[in-house]
Amino acid sequence: MPGDLRPPSPVPLPDFLAQQITTPPYLVDPYVPAGGIVFLYGKPSLGKSPLTWKMAQCVALGVPFLGCPTAQATVLYIDVDGTPAAELQKRLKLLPQPYPADFQLVLMAPFNIVGRGAESDLARTRLAQMSQSVKPGLVIVNTLRKVHWADDKESDVPSRVYTAFHGLFPGASILFVHHDKKTVLGPSGASTEADEAFSGRQAWLNDATVGLHLVRHGAEGLLRLDHTKTQVSERKPPLMLVLAPDGTTLTTQEEHHFKRLEAAWADLDPAWTKQAKVTAVRGQLGVSESTVWRWLRKWDTVKPPKPHDSTTST
């Protein structure tokens, strides 16, 4: 990746240990370090696009992303995935308002960022022009396989692609979305990995600053974001997420629970005791009483505020 091209000078260990080395700033702490390469991967049609749409919106607004602090920056979202514009617009309208002007979207045909010839030169020229006009702090590329045509099995390809983008967007954080290999059943009934015209995931992960893996976790709509690799921080524990049936709205599982609890609580008779309300909510939501009490305790430390109740438990 581009950086200081001066030859390095050896530093005695005592001098190195005495240096004041600051933690790198983040656009999304701890998932997107400033100037870093983020590799987000997962199965097709799982929820990677909604995850990146929400991230783009949150960074552009400077508001927390799924509970993670952000630093406000302009976002350039390069969509090369081939989703029709009308369908993309329909889904993006489901995002909660406001719609930030600093969330800049461009739809492009597939291109070869490391290729030679007129088409590749034109794509690089267009990207360079966007870099100058938009000045993004975060660039999201959806998807990685459609911005290069090199052989993924060659070990130097990830570095070439990452370096090419960093050269066009110096100083920006760049997040690449990658479709994981499909899992299919082999002749014996065992799971095997089918080549989805894209292999060598590990090499891309190795050359990235941060790796994020989105996987399905149990019931339909329940997802888990694994922090699989980081060069700049400790790994964050898995983040449980819920993708709404609309295919766009994404929340943390905790926020999803709180919204269900808030809706159920609001329908109850204010004159009831808290214990009676907990019992009623347990039946409505199909969870145990201890789970309802745990959610209520957690509500003390998060937003939206927990339901106020002037009655006492019995």
FENFEN-V566763 format. One record per backbone hydrogen bond with DSSP energy under -0.5 kcal/mol. NH is the residue of the N-H (numbers start at 0). CO is the residue of the C=O. If there is no record, write none. Layout:
nh	co
NH	CO
NH	CO
This chain:
nh	co
15	11
16	12
17	13
18	14
18	15
20	18
21	19
26	31
27	31
28	68
29	27
31	27
33	24
35	32
37	35
37	173
38	209
39	37
39	175
40	38
40	211
41	177
42	213
45	42
50	46
51	47
52	48
53	49
54	50
55	51
56	52
57	53
58	54
59	55
60	56
61	57
62	57
64	67
65	63
67	64
70	26
72	58
74	101
75	137
76	74
76	103
77	75
77	139
78	76
78	105
79	77
79	141
80	141
87	83
88	84
89	85
90	86
91	87
92	88
93	90
94	91
99	97
102	99
103	74
103	101
105	76
107	78
107	105
110	145
112	110
112	146
114	111
120	116
121	117
122	118
123	119
124	120
125	121
126	122
127	123
128	124
129	125
130	126
131	127
132	128
133	129
134	129
134	130
136	73
137	73
138	172
139	75
140	174
141	77
141	139
142	176
143	176
145	142
146	143
151	149
153	150
156	153
159	155
160	156
161	157
162	158
163	159
164	160
165	161
166	162
167	163
168	164
171	168
172	136
173	35
174	138
175	37
175	173
176	140
177	39
179	41
179	177
181	193
183	181
183	191
185	183
185	189
188	185
191	183
193	181
193	191
195	197
202	199
203	199
204	200
205	201
206	202
207	204
208	36
209	36
210	228
211	38
212	225
213	40
213	211
214	212
214	223
216	221
218	216
221	218
222	220
222	240
223	214
224	238
225	212
225	223
226	235
227	210
227	225
228	210
230	208
238	224
239	237
240	222
241	250
242	220
243	241
243	248
246	243
250	241
252	239
255	251
256	252
257	253
258	254
259	255
260	256
261	257
262	258
263	259
264	260
265	261
266	262
266	263
267	264
271	268
273	311
276	272
277	273
278	274
279	275
280	276
281	277
282	278
283	279
284	280
285	281
286	281
291	287
292	288
293	289
294	290
295	291
296	292
297	293
298	294
299	296
300	297
301	298
